[in-house]
Amino acid sequence: METPPVGRLEHALTDFAERYGALTRAREQLRALSVTACSRDDVVEVTVGADERPASIRFVDERFREMPAAQLAESVLEALSTARAEVAARFNAAMSGAGLPVQATRETAGPRPQGPLWGRRPASSHAPVPPDLRAAVVALTDSVCDAIRCV
């Protein structure tokens, strides 16, 4: 027996609310994302944010003054690389936890979602609304259309 349109609509709205809640939680996790990593020699400490850009670089003690420039640079890059890798892992975990696909790329400053977050149709590029609201509206439209079988 086929589910009546009202039941399909309620199911679609419930699914939408769950997805929107997951996206909101992931966005809050990413907003607060910050990772600090230390080089293996414990000379340099680097903090990066969700965009994988350095927020701070700190020399733990005075040992950096006696280090050759190349060795110091290596320590900085090592700490930066470690922090960026952890940010990428946490970013992917937050996105996956929200049920969103991610793709890590070297060209950008971190992993980015692939395609629209929800729905089958891309959001209108001329709509002056925030991207997350636009994605939510597209998802709701698609869910309602699926529920009442319109195209």
C-alpha positions in Angstrom: 0.0 0.0 0.0 1.3 3.4 -1.0 2.0 6.1 1.7 -0.5 8.9 1.5 0.9 12.4 0.4 0.5 13.8 3.9 2.6 11.0 5.4 5.3 11.4 2.7 5.3 15.2 3.4 5.7 14.7 7.1 8.5 12.2 6.5 10.2 14.7 4.1 9.9 17.5 6.7 11.3 15.3 9.5 14.2 14.3 7.2 14.9 17.9 6.3 14.8 19.0 10.0 17.4 16.2 10.9 19.7 17.2 8.0 19.4 20.9 8.8 20.2 20.2 12.5 23.2 18.1 11.5 24.5 20.9 9.3 24.0 23.5 12.0 26.0 21.3 14.5 28.8 20.7 12.0 29.0 24.5 11.2 29.3 25.2 15.0 32.0 22.6 15.3 33.9 24.1 12.4 33.5 27.6 13.7 35.3 26.6 16.9 37.9 24.5 15.1 41.5 25.3 16.1 44.4 23.0 16.4 47.8 23.6 18.0 50.7 21.3 17.1 54.3 21.2 18.2 57.4 20.2 16.2 59.1 17.0 17.2 62.0 18.9 18.7 59.5 20.9 20.8 60.9 24.2 19.6 57.9 25.5 17.6 54.2 25.5 18.3 51.8 26.4 15.5 48.0 27.0 15.8 45.8 26.9 12.7 42.1 27.5 12.2 39.5 25.7 10.2 40.8 27.3 7.0 44.2 25.7 7.7 45.9 29.1 7.9 48.3 29.8 10.7 46.7 31.8 13.5 49.9 31.9 15.6 53.4 30.6 15.6 55.2 30.5 19.0 58.7 29.5 19.9 58.5 27.4 23.0 61.8 28.5 24.5 65.1 30.2 23.5 66.6 27.1 21.7 65.5 28.5 18.4 68.2 31.2 18.6 71.0 28.7 18.3 69.4 26.7 15.5 70.5 27.1 11.9 67.9 28.8 9.8 67.2 25.7 7.7 66.6 23.6 10.8 64.3 26.2 12.3 62.4 26.5 9.1 62.0 22.7 9.1 60.6 22.8 12.6 58.1 25.5 11.7 56.9 23.6 8.6 56.7 20.3 10.5 54.5 21.9 13.2 52.4 23.6 10.6 52.0 20.4 8.5 50.9 18.5 11.6 48.4 21.1 12.7 46.9 21.3 9.1 46.6 17.5 8.9 44.7 17.4 12.2 42.4 20.3 11.1 41.7 18.4 7.9 40.9 15.2 9.8 38.6 17.0 12.2 36.9 18.9 9.3 36.2 15.6 7.5 34.9 14.1 10.7 32.5 17.0 11.3 31.3 16.9 7.7 30.9 13.1 7.7 29.1 13.2 11.0 26.6 15.6 9.4 26.2 13.2 6.5 27.9 15.5 4.0 30.5 14.3 1.5 33.9 16.0 1.5 36.8 16.2 -0.8 40.3 17.1 0.3 42.3 19.2 -2.2 45.8 20.5 -2.1 45.0 23.6 -4.2 42.5 25.0 -1.6 43.0 25.9 2.0 41.3 22.7 3.1 38.6 20.1 2.3 35.4 21.4 0.9 31.9 19.9 0.4 31.3 18.4 -3.1 28.3 19.9 -4.9 25.2 21.2 -3.2 24.7 20.2 0.4 21.1 19.1 -0.2 18.7 18.7 -3.0 19.0 17.9 -6.6 19.0 21.4 -8.1 21.7 24.0 -7.6 20.6 27.1 -5.7 19.8 30.2 -7.7 22.9 32.4 -8.0 21.0 35.6 -8.0 19.1 35.0 -4.7 20.4 37.5 -2.0 20.2 35.0 0.9 22.9 33.3 2.9 24.2 30.1 1.4 23.1 27.8 4.2 19.5 29.2 4.1 19.5 28.8 0.3 20.6 25.2 0.6 17.9 24.6 3.2 15.2 26.0 0.9 16.4 23.9 -2.0 16.4 20.8 0.2 12.9 21.5 1.5 11.6 22.1 -2.0 13.1 18.9 -3.3 11.7 17.0 -0.3 8.2 18.4 -0.7 8.3 17.6 -4.5 9.4 14.0 -3.7 6.6 13.7 -1.1 3.8 14.8 -3.5 5.5 13.5 -6.6 5.8 16.7 -8.5 8.7 17.7 -10.7 
